[in-house]
Amino acid sequence: MSSAGLRASEVTRRFRRGPHPVVLAYPEVVLEPGELVAVTGPSLTGKTILVDLLAGWDRPDGGRIVWDGGSPEPLPWPRLTVIPQGFAVLDELTVRENIVLADRVAGRRPPDADRLHRLLDVLGLDRLQGRGIGQVSVGERQRTMVARALADRPEVVLADEPVAHQDRRHADAVLQLLREAVAVDGAACLVATRDPAVADIADRTIRLAAPGQP
């Protein structure tokens, strides 16, 4: 499997916080295959906005984001997967159906049975896979999104607070799978987080500062 990375240079994003204009000026972000980078910082420093910018869900006001050796366009799913902070699941589907949803929509074959079993087992979802997603807890919903993001062995993983709704045991399970994606599959993984345990296992940490006013 080929591997991809990214470089974001002099990226800025302007917005308003109430009546005040605010500018986020990000440090250089380099993400290479086979490494896990933690992005940390207090609330309101733009961690979620950075994930959105790198995923192509938002556009910067300045600077440049370059993918896969020179392309400005984000990679397609499943080469790039995102674990968003919000719950991007469909209540009318089961846990298992939500995990394989992206493959069904794209007309791809679902993940092989061994891969799916491994994810369900490590994340503690094996006994819940046939249950409607609306019948499971917030933490189980979040772990469902983690399983969906990792099911196709992506080259790049962008995760926004992926353990925010987990107890320590399940948080460690999520981090174990992210580390495996990096160490075994050679993925490039960026995790925006307030959890110090993520920084502890990261290869590098980027700390964001409070935004300024222009």
Buried (B, 14 or more C-beta within 10 A) or exposed (E): EEBBBBBBEEBBBBBEEEEEEBBBBBBEBBBBBBBBBBBBBEEBBBBBBBBBBBBBEBEBEEBEBBBBEEEEEBBEBBBBBBBBBEEBBEEEBBBBBBBBBBBEEEEEEBBEEEBBEBBBEBBBBBEBBEBBBEEBEEBBBBBBBBBBBBBBBBBBBBBBBBBBBBEEEBBBBBBEBBBBBBEEBBBBBBBBBBBEBBBEBBEBBBEBEEBEEE
